[in-house]
């Protein structure tokens, strides 16, 4: 069991070899973590396949899928995959759907004119199919005629939308069971997401948190600062919600990476589980206080650096 009531686990980055997922899943379950979150990005490894592998070698671990792009598979095929994964391990699979990176959608010839409409239609269709309905739809992006799953789940899992903007958050509040927020999912961002979604009852909040734990705080900050700089340069909307955003931008513009490394500890404490193991634990407490139900700690994307972090995930899970 985890140290908080929020389920705690680790993400499996897109850059990790597919065959590694079984070992990671076994180690997480054996060490007392709650979850593994599989990342699907084009054109790396396929999420449903990795989820299936992880579920097949565990008995307790929940495995989340973050996320499948709405338009890459048809809604019927997405529902079939979700139903199959749930059947492999009832109650242990959490599915996620998102817009997908639009440049990647364009590369594959499936970029929708309205990503928001496409995501809504797909989510509604998949939800109805998982509920066992016979579905006929004639939408802009989803066309179904008398489609019904042969074996829908006895209890369908909530579909989580991997989205960022306020319009997409509002959509999640209307048609989905929750959201999965990409890193950096700060407590401020979580509270804003709940508000933008309309705070519906039973809304599931899952987050990914880029983490870096060292015995010396400064060493953790030095390792993480280039990643944070990249998020600032990309104008990640998650960072817009932190109360010190303007000061953070000014600091970076004036001093670059050294300015980020030397910024106040409380700023780092808001941004992620970064610093000492106690700092990381305090950040997890803050996420739970903001209403988070599932936390996937996102390790370094390079296997040689990220895989050893699994031991720190387990330490946090057992505190």
N, C-alpha and C positions, 0 to 999 in steps of 0.2 A: 504494500500500500504506500501511496505517496505521502509526503510530509504535509500536504494540504488536501482539501477536499477536491481541488481541481486535479484532473487526471494529468499525469506528467510522463513525457516520453521524449523521443528523439526523432528528428527528421532524417530521411535518407536522401541526400542530395542527388541531383540528376547526374553528377559527375562520377558517382561511385559505380564500380562494376556490378552488373546485375546479380551475379552469383553471390555477391557479398550479403545480399539482403537476408538470406536464411540465417547466416551466422549472427548478424546484427539482431534479428528478431529473437533468436534463441537467447542471446546474451541479455537483452533487455528484459525478457520474461523471467529468466533465471535469476537476474539480479534485483527484481522487485519493481521495475518500472511498469507503467500502465499501458503505454502506447508506442506505436511506431507510425510515423507519417511518411508516406511515399510521395515523392515529387515527380510529376509528369510535366516535362517541358519538351517542345519540339526542338530538335530532332534527336533526343537522347533515348532513354529507356521508356517502355510503355508501362503506365501506372497500373492498370488492372492485372497485368501479368505479375508484377512485383508484389502486389497485394495478395494475389493467390498464393504465391510462393511463401510469403511470410505467414499467412494464415495456416498453411498446411503443416508448418513445423512448430506451431505453438498451440496452446490449449486455453490460455487466459488472455493473452495480449490483444488489445484492440488495435486494429490497423486502419488508419485513415488514408484517403486518397485525395491529395491536394495538388492539382485539380485536373479534371479532363475539360478541354475546351468544348464549349457547347456545340459548335457546328462541325467539328472534325468527324464525329460519328453521327449517324442518324439518331433521333430520339429513341426509336425502338431498340436499336442496338445498344445504346447506353443503358436503357432500362434492363435489357437482357443481361448485360454484364454486371450491373449492380445486383440484380436478383440472384445471379449465379454466385457472386462473391458472398452475399448474405447467406445463401444456402450452404456454402462451405463451412461457415462459422457463424451461426445465427447470433445476432446481438454484438458481434465483434468487428463489424465493418462500418466505417463512416465515409460516405461518398461525398465528393465535392465536385462542383461544376463551376466554370467561370467563362469569361469572355475569351480568354486566350490572348496572347500577344498578337495584335492585329497585323503586324508585319509578317508574322509566321502564317497567319491565316491567308494572307495575300499570296505568299509563296506557294501555298497548296491550292489556290484557286477557290477558297471557300469563304473569303472575307465578306461578311454581311454589310449591307448599307447601314443597317441599324443594329449594332451589337446588343443594345438593350432589349429591343424587341425579340431578337433571336434567343437571347438568354431566357427571357420570360416564357416564350413559347416552348422551348425545350424543357425548362424546369416544370412547367405545368404538365406537359405530356408525360415526362418521366414519373412525376409524382402520381399521376392518375394510373399509369401502367403498373407501377409498383403496388398500388392499392387494389389491383385486380380488376380494374375497370376494362370494359370494351371501349376502345377510344377511336373516335373519328374526329379529325381536326383538318381544317383547311386554312392554315395560317400563311404568313409570308415566308416562313422558314421551316415550318413543320407541317407535313401533309401525311395524314394517317387515315386508313379506311378499315374499320372493323378489326383493329389490332388489339389483341389480348394476350398477355403472357400466360403460358401454360402452367407455370409454377411461380406465382408471385410470392413474396415473403409473407410469412404469417403475421409479422409485425414489421412494416417497412421502416428502414432507418431514415432519420431526418437528412434531407439533402442540404448541404451547406454550400453557399455560394462564395467563391473566392473572388471578391470584388473590392474596390477601393472608393470610388466616387460616391457622393451623396445620393445621386439618382439611382445608382446600382444598389446602395444600401437600402434605400426605400423599397426597391423592387424585392430585395431579399426579405424584408419585413412583411411584404404582401404575399409572396408565393413560395418561400423556402422555409426550411426549419431552423436556419441559422446562417452564420457566416464563418469563413476561415480567413483570418487577417494575416497577410504576409508581413514579414519582418521589415522594419522595426515596429512591432505592435506594442506601443507604449500604453500604460494605463490611461493616459489622456485620450489616446486614439480609440481605445476600447470604449470608453464612456461616450465619445462622440459617435462611434458606430452604432451603439445601442440607441442613441437618440435619433440618429438619421434613419434607423430601421423602424422607428416608431415604438420601440420597447415592447414588442408583442409578447404575450405570455408564453413561457416555455421556449423562448428563442435561445438557440445554442450558440455559444461564443467560443470558437477555437482560434488560437493564435500560434504563429511561428515566431520564435525569439532567437535572434542571432546571439550566441553567447560565447564568452571567452573568460575562463577562470585561470588566474595565476596566483601564486603566493604573494606576489608584489602587485599592487594595483596598477602602478605605472606601466609595468610590463604588459598587462592586459590592455591598457589604454593604447599603448604604442602599437600593439598587434591589430587592434580594432579600428583605429583612427582612419586608415585608408578606406576601409569599407564604409565608414560613416561619411567620409568626404564624398564618396561616390553617390551615396543616397542624397546628399545635399545638392550635388551637381545635377542629379536627375530630377530634383525638386519632388522627391517622394512625398505624396500628400499626407502620409502618416505622420511625417515630422511637422507638418503645419499646425498640428494640434497641441504640440508641447508649449507650455506657457513661456518658454525662453527662446522661442524660435528666432525672433528678430535679432536677439543678442547672439545667438549661435551662428547665424549667417554672417553677422558683422565680424565676429571673432574669426571665422574661417577666412573671410575675405581679406582681413587685415594680417593674419598670422599663419594661415595655412594649416598644415598638419600639426605643427607645434602648438598652435592655439587650441586645437581639439584635444590633444593629449593633456594639456594643462588646464582644461576647463573644470569647473567645480564638480566635485564628486557627486553632488545631488543631481546634476545634469546627466551624468553617466548612469546613475541609478534609475532615472526615468527611462532612458533609451533602451536599456536591456540588462540581462543578467551578466554584467560585465564587471570584472574586478576580482575580488576575493570570493571564496566559496560562500562566505557570509553575505557579501554584497549580492551575489546571485540569488541566494535564498530570500533576501529581503525584497528583491524585485519580483520574485514569484508570489510572495505574499501580497504585494501591491496589485499584481494582475488579478489574483483571486478576489481581492477586495473590490476591484472594479467590475467583477461579475464574470470572469473567465471560467469556462468549464473544462477546456482541454488546452494543454500547453505542449507544443512540440519545440524542443530546443534544437536550434539549427547549428550544426557543427561547421567547422571549416570545410570548404568544398574540396580541398586537396586531401585525399584519403590518408596520407602519411601524417597529416596534422589533425584531421577531424576524427579519425577512428579512435585515437586515445582519449578523446573527450567523452566517449561512452562511459568510461569509469566515473567521470564527474557527473554525468547524468544520473547514474545509479546512486552516487553519494547524495545528490540532491533529492532523489526519490525516496531515500531511506532516512532522511533527517527528521 
